[in-house]
Amino acid sequence: MGICFDGDRALFVDENGKWISPDLITGLLGLYYFKHFPEKKDGADGVLYDARSTNSIKEYISKLGG
């Protein structure tokens, strides 16, 4: 896996140099945080994501409890 940083953005590529969708990365990060930090602090239970993301991110994070 490769990561390219461009200021405040990051682009991920697999072992073959193919681009990994940001939606997949957001889902993976959501899974990690809801699994390892299930307690909600100050009622916070959401995940911020880019408005250009697909509805699948909202649906997936909701299933995780977000």
Number of C-alpha atoms within 10 A of each C-alpha: 11 13 11 10 9 8 6 5 7 10 14 16 14 11 8 8 10 11 14 14 12 17 17 13 14 19 19 12 14 21 16 12 13 18 12 9 10 13 11 11 8 6 7 9 14 14 16 8 14 10 7 8 14 12 10 12 19 16 11 15 20 13 9 14 13 16
